């Protein structure tokens, strides 16, 4: 892996050195080029290596969708977001591991904090690559919780813009009514960079300005009680600290709608995945994982009438979504009901991320602390629709006050950055 434009200690050179050292154990990347092309200077992302999830088409790198049926598949065109990145001067660094078709059949990637634990999914490799310090920006996708959850499990920042704000053209769909393109990044600065360049199509960028929220709503649904006691206690501590800061904290009244939201999401996802994946892979399901074939089977049993009812309900909820905030600036919740589970056969629980995919609201997760297992805890922030800049500004305020953590050099412990 070389590049004619590399100079000593450039971000690209550092990324190459890091991936050569870390990837054999992490298995974050499934494909890396031998050479990197010249990239133009003077652009917002000039010189920045960006990793791309292997669900996203790249015309000069294979795109396998996490499925052995498509190993070596070379798309004819780049996805629109890849074209945007290249136009902004970014270097496409390589393809990161994804679960099969962004569903539950896991990739081989391990969690940089502890190799015995899942990195989450479906953007498994993207989260691991950022957490390991290989790149500062990696593309992910989210249909239920596939950006926010792995970012939280790996102790980095996840950023999912409002539904439809970032193009999904050239990205293998799981369920088009729910699919989001998102970013897994090392900190809020890089989230802001992605927001300005990709979401808002700006050609000049500025540093984000931290903004303290005045009022927050707390998402603590009925299944909150199933969350780990340690994480619930940690979140209670966050609430107490916010009260000390003079920030008004109240429960999100709409949380009682969560069972209806999640039921409709399940219907839409299964039906649309069945339609799309059946056309992609054909009738023979023996070449895909059990989780994928089970999803297709589940979707085949849903009638078009039931599906349409779920779509109508979702559209109604999306029209009302900003009303759920009442007069608050942001919604807070845990990013997941536990830290990264042990074992690699499951990618974890997405139930705390799912409502915001269903409603299409922008969401972020920030690393907020370390559990007794020495694994990161994620704080999730949900913003008003189309107000990504405001969400990032509030996230910057939290980031400046939460502990700074980083994954260990080998996956068996952790380091705390006290600077």
C-alpha positions in Angstrom: 0.0 0.0 0.0 1.7 3.1 -1.2 0.8 6.6 -2.5 2.9 8.9 -4.7 1.6 11.8 -2.8 2.6 10.6 0.6 5.0 12.5 2.9 6.3 11.5 6.2 3.7 11.6 8.9 0.8 12.5 6.6 -2.6 11.1 7.8 -2.5 8.6 4.9 0.9 7.4 5.9 -0.1 7.1 9.5 -3.3 5.2 8.5 -1.3 2.7 6.4 1.2 2.0 9.2 -1.7 1.6 11.7 -3.7 -0.7 9.5 -0.7 -2.9 8.8 -0.2 -3.3 12.5 -3.8 -3.6 13.7 -5.9 -5.1 11.0 -4.6 -8.7 11.1 -6.2 -9.0 14.6 -9.1 -6.6 14.3 -10.3 -7.7 10.9 -11.8 -4.3 10.4 -11.0 -4.0 6.7 -11.9 -6.6 4.1 -10.1 -4.8 1.2 -7.2 -2.4 1.0 -5.7 -1.0 -2.2 -2.0 -1.5 -3.1 -1.7 2.1 -4.2 -3.5 5.4 -3.5 -4.1 8.0 -6.1 -3.1 11.7 -5.9 -5.7 13.8 -4.3 -6.2 17.5 -4.9 -5.1 20.0 -2.2 -7.0 23.0 -0.9 -10.3 21.1 -0.4 -12.2 20.5 2.8 -11.2 16.9 3.1 -7.8 17.0 1.3 -5.4 14.4 2.7 -8.0 12.8 5.0 -8.3 9.0 4.7 -11.9 7.8 4.8 -12.9 4.2 5.3 -16.0 2.9 3.4 -18.4 0.2 4.6 -18.5 -2.7 2.3 -22.2 -2.1 1.6 -21.3 1.1 -0.3 -20.4 0.8 -4.0 -16.8 1.7 -5.0 -15.9 1.3 -8.7 -12.2 0.8 -8.0 -12.6 -1.5 -5.0 -14.6 -4.7 -4.6 -18.0 -4.3 -2.8 -19.2 -7.6 -1.4 -22.1 -6.6 0.9 -20.7 -8.9 3.6 -22.0 -11.9 1.5 -19.8 -14.6 0.0 -22.0 -14.6 -3.1 -20.6 -11.2 -4.0 -16.9 -11.6 -3.2 -14.9 -9.8 -5.7 -17.9 -7.9 -7.1 -16.8 -4.7 -8.7 -19.5 -2.1 -9.2 -19.6 0.0 -12.3 -20.0 3.3 -10.4 -19.2 4.9 -7.1 -22.0 5.5 -4.7 -23.0 9.2 -4.6 -21.5 9.7 -1.1 -18.2 8.2 -2.4 -18.2 10.7 -5.3 -18.9 13.5 -2.8 -16.0 12.4 -0.6 -13.6 12.3 -3.6 -14.8 15.7 -4.9 -14.0 17.1 -1.4 -10.4 15.8 -1.6 -10.7 12.7 0.6 -8.7 9.5 0.1 -10.9 6.4 0.0 -8.7 4.3 2.3 -10.4 0.8 2.0 -13.5 -1.2 2.6 -14.6 -2.1 6.1 -16.4 -5.2 7.2 -20.2 -5.3 7.4 -22.6 -7.9 8.6 -24.3 -9.7 5.7 -26.5 -7.2 3.8 -26.3 -5.1 7.0 -28.4 -7.6 8.9 -27.5 -9.8 11.8 -25.1 -12.4 10.3 -21.9 -11.2 11.9 -18.6 -10.1 10.3 -15.3 -11.4 11.6 -14.4 -8.0 13.2 -13.6 -7.9 16.9 -13.9 -5.0 19.4 -10.7 -3.1 19.9 -11.4 -2.8 23.6 -11.6 -6.5 24.1 -11.3 -9.0 21.3 -13.7 -11.4 23.0 -16.6 -8.9 22.6 -18.6 -7.8 19.6 -17.9 -4.4 18.0 -21.6 -4.2 17.2 -23.1 -4.1 13.7 -23.8 -3.8 11.0 -21.0 -1.2 10.6 -18.6 -3.4 12.5 -15.4 -2.7 10.6 -16.0 1.1 10.5 -16.4 1.3 14.2 -13.4 -0.8 14.9 -11.2 1.1 12.4 -12.0 4.4 14.1 -11.7 3.1 17.6 -8.3 1.6 16.8 -7.1 5.0 15.5 -6.6 3.8 11.9 -8.8 6.5 10.4 -10.8 9.4 11.9 -13.8 9.0 9.5 -15.6 5.9 8.4 -18.8 5.6 6.5 -21.6 3.5 8.0 -25.3 2.8 7.4 -28.2 2.4 9.8 -31.6 0.8 9.3 -32.2 0.2 13.0 -29.0 0.9 15.0 -26.1 0.1 12.8 -24.2 3.4 13.2 -25.0 4.4 16.8 -24.7 1.0 18.5 -21.2 -0.1 17.1 -19.9 3.4 17.7 -21.1 3.2 21.3 -19.7 -0.3 21.8 -16.3 0.8 20.4 -16.1 4.1 22.3 -16.2 6.5 19.4 -18.7 9.1 18.0 -21.5 8.0 15.8 -23.5 10.4 13.7 -26.7 9.6 11.9 -28.3 12.6 10.0 -32.0 13.0 9.4 -33.6 10.4 7.1 -33.0 11.4 3.5 -30.3 14.1 4.2 -27.5 11.9 2.9 -27.9 10.1 -0.3 -28.3 6.3 -0.3 -27.7 6.0 -4.1 -25.3 3.2 -4.8 -25.7 1.6 -1.3 -27.2 -1.9 -1.1 -30.6 -1.4 0.6 -31.9 -3.3 3.5 -35.1 -1.4 3.9 -35.3 1.8 1.8 -37.9 3.4 4.0 -35.6 3.2 7.0 -32.1 3.2 5.6 -29.8 6.0 6.6 -26.2 6.8 5.6 -24.1 7.9 8.6 -20.6 8.5 9.9 -18.4 6.9 12.6 -15.8 9.4 13.6 -13.1 9.9 16.3 -14.7 13.1 17.8 -17.3 15.8 17.2 -14.9 17.9 15.1 -14.9 15.2 12.4 -18.7 14.8 12.8 -19.0 18.5 12.1 -16.7 18.2 9.1 -18.9 15.5 7.6 -22.0 17.5 8.4 -20.7 20.6 6.7 -19.1 18.9 3.6 -21.5 16.0 3.0 -24.8 16.9 4.6 -24.8 20.6 3.9 -22.6 20.5 0.7 -20.3 23.4 2.0 -17.0 24.1 0.3 -15.5 25.9 3.3 -15.7 24.6 6.8 -15.4 26.0 10.3 -14.9 24.5 13.8 -18.1 23.7 15.6 -19.1 26.0 18.5 -20.2 24.1 21.7 -23.7 25.0 22.8 -25.1 24.2 26.2 -28.7 22.8 26.0 -31.3 24.5 28.1 -33.9 21.7 28.3 -33.6 18.0 27.6 -36.1 15.2 27.4 -35.1 11.7 28.7 -36.0 8.6 26.7 -36.6 5.9 29.3 -39.2 3.6 27.7 -41.0 0.6 29.4 -38.1 -1.7 28.4 -35.7 0.6 30.2 -35.8 -1.8 33.1 -34.1 -4.4 31.0 -31.0 -2.3 30.7 -27.9 -3.2 32.8 -28.1 -1.7 36.3 -24.6 -0.2 35.9 -25.7 1.7 32.8 -28.9 2.9 34.4 -27.0 4.1 37.4 -24.5 5.9 35.1 -27.3 7.6 33.2 -28.9 8.7 36.5 -25.6 10.3 37.3 -25.7 12.1 34.0 -29.1 13.5 34.9 -28.0 14.6 38.3 -25.0 16.3 36.8 -27.2 18.1 34.2 -29.5 19.3 37.0 -26.4 20.8 38.7 -25.6 22.6 35.5 -29.0 24.2 35.6 -30.4 22.2 32.7 -34.0 21.2 33.0 -34.5 17.4 32.5 -37.9 15.8 32.0 -39.1 12.4 30.7 -40.0 12.1 27.0 -43.8 11.7 27.1 -43.8 10.0 23.7 -41.7 7.1 25.1 -44.9 5.2 25.7 -45.3 5.0 21.9 -42.1 3.0 21.6 -43.8 -0.5 21.4 -45.9 0.7 18.4 -42.9 2.3 16.7 -40.8 -0.8 17.0 -43.6 -3.1 15.9 -44.1 -1.0 12.8 -40.4 -0.8 12.1 -40.1 -4.6 12.3 -42.9 -5.0 9.8 -41.5 -2.5 7.3 -38.0 -3.8 7.6 -38.9 -7.5 7.1 -41.2 -6.8 4.2 -38.8 -4.4 2.3 -35.8 -6.6 3.0 -37.7 -9.7 1.6 -38.6 -7.8 -1.6 -35.1 -6.4 -2.1 -32.9 -9.3 -1.1 -35.0 -11.9 -2.8 -34.4 -10.0 -6.1 -30.7 -9.7 -5.3 -29.9 -13.3 -4.4 -32.7 -15.3 -6.0 -34.7 -18.2 -4.5 -31.8 -20.3 -3.2 -31.1 -19.1 0.3 -28.5 -21.7 1.1 -25.6 -19.3 0.2 -26.6 -16.7 2.8 -26.5 -16.8 6.6 -29.3 -18.1 8.8 -30.2 -14.6 10.0 -30.6 -13.3 6.4 -32.7 -16.2 5.3 -34.9 -15.9 8.4 -35.5 -12.3 7.7 -36.5 -13.0 4.1 -38.9 -15.7 5.3 -40.4 -13.4 7.9 -41.0 -10.7 5.3 -42.6 -13.2 2.9 -45.3 -13.8 5.5 -46.3 -10.1 5.7 -49.2 -9.0 3.5 -49.0 -5.9 1.4 -52.0 -4.5 3.4 -50.2 -5.0 6.7 -47.1 -3.4 5.3 -49.0 -0.4 4.0 -50.6 0.1 7.3 -47.2 0.2 9.0 -45.9 2.7 6.3 -48.9 5.0 6.9 -48.4 4.9 10.6 -44.7 5.7 10.2 -45.4 8.6 7.9 -47.9 10.0 10.4 -45.3 9.7 13.2 -42.6 11.4 11.1 -44.9 14.3 10.5 -45.3 14.7 14.3 -41.8 13.9 15.3 -40.6 17.4 16.2 -43.7 17.8 18.4 -42.4 15.0 20.7 -39.7 17.4 21.9 -42.2 19.9 23.2 -39.9 22.9 24.2 -36.7 20.8 24.7 -33.5 21.1 22.7 -32.4 17.5 22.6 -33.4 14.0 23.7 -31.0 12.0 25.8 -30.8 8.2 26.3 -28.4 5.4 26.5 -27.1 4.3 23.2 -27.6 0.6 24.1 -29.0 -1.2 27.1 -25.6 -2.8 27.8 -22.0 -2.4 26.9 -20.7 -4.6 24.1 -21.8 -8.2 24.8 -19.2 -10.9 25.0 -19.0 -13.2 22.0 -19.0 -12.6 18.3 -22.2 -14.5 17.3 -24.5 -11.5 18.0 -24.1 -7.8 17.3 -26.1 -6.7 20.4 -29.4 -4.9 21.1 -30.5 -2.0 18.9 -33.8 -1.2 20.7 -32.6 2.1 22.1 -31.5 3.3 18.6 -34.5 1.9 16.7 -37.0 4.7 17.5 -34.8 7.4 15.8 -34.4 5.3 12.7 -38.2 4.8 12.6 -38.8 8.5 13.1 -35.9 9.5 10.9 -34.5 11.9 13.5 -30.8 12.8 13.6 -28.9 11.0 16.3 -25.4 10.9 17.8 -23.6 8.8 20.4 -20.7 10.0 22.5 -18.3 7.9 24.6 -19.2 8.9 28.1 -17.4 6.5 30.4 -16.0 3.1 31.0 -17.9 0.2 32.7 -16.6 -2.2 35.3 -15.8 -4.6 32.5 -13.5 -1.9 31.0 -15.8 -1.3 28.1 -17.1 2.0 26.8 -20.6 3.4 27.6 -22.3 5.5 25.0 -24.6 8.5 25.6 -27.1 9.0 22.8 -28.4 12.5 21.7 -31.3 12.9 19.4 -32.0 16.2 17.7 -34.8 18.0 15.9 -35.2 17.0 12.2 -33.0 18.7 9.7 -31.1 20.4 12.6 -27.8 18.4 12.5 -25.7 21.5 13.1 -27.5 22.3 16.3 -27.2 18.6 17.4 -23.5 18.6 16.8 -23.0 21.9 18.7 -24.8 20.4 21.8 -22.7 17.2 21.4 -19.6 19.3 21.4 -20.7 20.8 24.8 -21.1 17.3 26.2 -17.9 16.0 24.7 -15.9 18.7 26.3 -17.2 17.7 29.8 -17.3 13.9 29.5 -14.2 11.7 30.2 -11.9 11.3 27.2 -11.3 7.6 26.6 -9.5 5.5 24.0 -9.2 1.9 23.1 -6.1 -0.1 24.2 -3.4 -1.1 21.8 -4.4 -4.7 22.3 -7.9 -5.9 23.1 -7.7 -6.8 26.7 -8.0 -3.6 28.7 -8.3 0.1 28.3 -6.5 3.4 28.5 -7.9 6.6 29.8 -6.9 9.9 28.3 -6.9 12.4 31.1 -5.7 15.3 29.0 
